[in-house]
Structures are given as C-alpha cells and as structure tokens.
Amino acid sequence: MPTIKYKPTTPSRRNMTAPTFEEITKFTPEKSLIEVKKKHSGRNSYGKITVRHRGGGNKLKYRIIDFKRQSESPATVIGIEYDPNRSAYIALLQNEEGDKSYILAPVGLKDGDKVYSGKDADIKPGNTLPIANIPVGTMIHNIDIYPGKGGQLVRSAGSAAQLISKEENGMAQVRLPSGEVRFIRLDCKATIGQVGNLEHENVKVGKAGKTRHKGIRPTVRGSVMNPCD
C-alpha cells in the first residue's frame, strides 16, 4: 500500500503521511454486518470519568468479523473495505447460499478470489484450516487459542506468525510476530497468509484536528488553569 506525503504547509503537516487506499474496492459497509458502537467517553459503568481527555470523536459502526470461519461453503471475495475499528483491511465474502461475512484481508487477496474453510482447503492466502493440516513453515494469522472460540492471535495489519513444528502430544509450536514461541493445540484453526495493509506502521498522522476525530480531547497543564478549574 503506497503512501502520500504532504507538503509542510504547517508544523503539523510536516512529515505527515497518509495511505492512498489503492487496495480498497468497496467504500460503503454491508448494512447486515454492522452494529452501533457505543461511546463511553472515558466513563465507567457508574458514569464516573475514570480516563481524562476523552470525548467526542467521529461516529463509528462496528463491522462484525467472522473470526471462527465455521462455514465450509466456498465463498467469493466481493470487496475489500476499510475498517475504522482495526488497523487491517477487511474482505467481504459471499458464499454459494448468498450469505455474506467479513474476514481479515490477507496480502494478495483480491476481488473475485475464492476462499475456503476446512480440512481439505488449499494452502492459499485467506483459506482457514486446522493447524494439524497446515504444513510446517507456513505463515499464518488469525490463530485460535481454544478450538471453536475464534481467532484471537495475530490480527493486526502486516502481522504474521510461523508454524514451527508439530508435536506428538497434540500441540504445535508457533512463532508469533514478537518472537515468542507458543504451544497451540493442533485442532485449533488458523488462516493462511499475512495480514494486509503492510504500510500501516509507516503512516504518520499529524495533530491538525485528527485526534479530535479519534475522541481525544486536549490536555492542559494544571499550572495554567484558572483556580476554579
């Protein structure tokens, strides 16, 4: 994903970069797969502010992502979308029955590609298999910790883990992006490939109103406040 660099017309614009969104092919979310994301503005369950400098921000809607991939019906990619709730892009799938779902978009996944889920799926980006059926050395993401609970590991943009070995005790060794090696059960599922949006870490956002869209309010030193504040 290429990035664009702005001219330093203001101090906040200097060194600021933004993605070009060339990979995005669908610009409106699927209405059947979104729900309202409630704002908390730094308040706890009693309504008391426990985190300062939070409030406002752009209105967001949560995209319901299929982390479990339980349906073994072949699905076709009908769009790559931006998701404001995560750093990775998401892919909209439609299976043969007409059901739609979102998954994390791995590197190389394009509109029209077929993705599969199950023991007999090919070792291609976007396909989900039990770790027992994945060859050693394969790069994977969206890894289960408990069978059937859904992927919980390696879901951020550009991340990927590597399957190192399979043990006789029903466990597998997986090297995470941090370098940590963890034991994962062989009957847990994982998705082939590396999570997309590789240039996410290289995007440098200035403070020219951007943080207010994120729901971050200004921080003011106490020494410059009025006594009543």
N, C-alpha and C positions, 0 to 999 in steps of 0.2 A: 504494500500500500504506500504510494508516494505521499509526500507531504509538501505543503507550500509554506514559504517563509515570507512574512510580511515586511514591508518597509518600516524602518524605525521612525515613524512619524511622531510618536510619543514614547516616553520611557517604558510604558507598559507594553507597547508594541515591539520594542527591541527584543530580538531573539525569540519572538513568538512564532510558533509554527502550528499548523492545523492540517488534519487529514484531508485528502481530496475526495474520499468516499467513492473511488472508482469501482470498488467491488460491490457497492450497493446497487441492487437491481429493483428493489421494491421499497417504496417510500412511505407507505401507509400500513399500519399493523392490521392483522387479521382480527376483526371485531369479536369473533367467537373465542379468541385465545388471549384476551386482555381482561384485566380486572383493575379496579381502582386501588391505587397505592396510597394509603392513609398517611398523612403527615403527623409528626409528633412534636416538631419544633423544640427538641431538647427536653421535653417533659416526660415524667414517668407516669405510672398508672394512676397516681393520685393527682395529676395535673400540676405537680411542682416542677419548676425548671431545675433540672439536675445537670444540664450541659449548657453553658453560656454561649451566646453568639450564634444561635441557630434560629431560623425562621424564614418565612417567605419561600422563595425558590420557585422554579418552574413546575407546573403541574405534570406529574408523571403517571403513567399507567403501566402496571406490571405485565410483562409478557409471560405466559405460562409455558415453561420449558419442559419438554419430556426428557427427564434425566434417566428414567427407568428403561425406556426402549423395549417394552414387553411385546409389542405387536411385531409379528414376524412377516406381515404382509409387505411386499415390495412397495417402496414409496419413491416418488419423483420430486426433485427439488424444483419448486416453482417461484422461488425468490430468496434473495439474500438481503437481510434487513439490519438496520442499526437498532441496538437495544440500549436505552438510557440507563438501564439498571446494572449493566456489566460492561467490562472492557472489550469482550469478544463480540463479534458479529453473530447473528443467528440466521438459520436457514429454515424456510417454511416448506414443509413436506406435505404431500397429498398421496395417500395410498390408493389401492385399487378400489376400495369401498367408498372413496370420496372423503374419508376422514382426514383432517388437517392437524398438524402438530409442528411445534418448533423444536429444533435441536441446535446445539452449538455448531457454528460453521467452521469446519477444519480447513486447512490450507489446501487449495486445489479443487474444492467443491464448487461446482457451477450450476447454473440453471439447466434443467433437463437431465441431470445425472440421476442415476438410480442408487438408492441406498437400501441396505438390508440389515436385518437384526436376527440373530440366531446362530446355532452351532455350525451351520453349513455356509455361512456368509463368506465371501471372498475377503482377502486381506487388502482392502482398499479404504482410502480415507472416507470417513462417515459411517462405515459399517460397524456394528456392535456385535461382539462375540463374548462368550465366557473366556476367561483368561486361560483355561485349560486348552482351548482350541486356537490360541494365538501363538505363533512361532516365537521362540526366544530371540531377543534383539529388536523386536518390533517397537516402534514409537507409538504410544497410546496416550489417551486423555479421558476425562470423564469416568473416573475409576470408582467402582463400588467399594465401600468398606464392609458393608453387610449385604449378603445376597438378597436381591429384591427391593432394597431400600432406595436405590438410585445412585447415580454418580455423585460423589462428594469431593473427590480429589482431582486436581489438575484441570481447572475450568477457566482460568483467566487467559487473556489474549497472549498468544505467542508461546504458551507453555506446552510442554510435552514430557512424559515420563517414558522410561525404557524398561521393558521386561527383561530381567537379567537371567533368571533361572527358574525352574520348576522343581520343587522338592517332592520326595515320595510321601511325605506326611500330609499331602493335600494343600500345601502352601506354595506361593510363588514369591520371588524376590523382585521388587520393583524399585528402580532408582527414580526418585522424584526430582523435579527441577532444582530443588535446593541442594541436591546431592545426597540427601538422606535415603537410605535403603530400608524399605518397609516390607514386612511379610503381608501378603494379601491372599485370601483364600482363592483356590482355583475355580470355584463355582461363582465367583463374583464376575460381573461384566465390565468391559472396558471398550472404548471406541478407538478405532484405528486412526492414526494421524496426529498432527499437531494443530492446536487451536489457532484459528486465523487471526487477522489483524496484527501482523508481526511488528509493525512500526508504532504500535501504541505507546511504547516507552519513550520514543523519540519525540513525541508531541509535547511542546512546551506552551502552556497556556498562560497568557498574561492576566493581570488583575483588573482590566478595564471593564468592570461590570460583570465579568464572567463568574466570579464567586457568588454574586447575589443570585444568579440563576441556579446555583447549587444549594441555596438555602443557608449560606454562610453570611452572617451579619458582621459589621465592622467591630474590631476590637479596639477599645480605647483605654489608655493607661489611667489608673485611678488618680494619679497625681495631677492630671489635667482636667478632672471632672469638677463640677460645682460641688460645694459642700453637701447640698441636699441629695446628691446622687451617690 
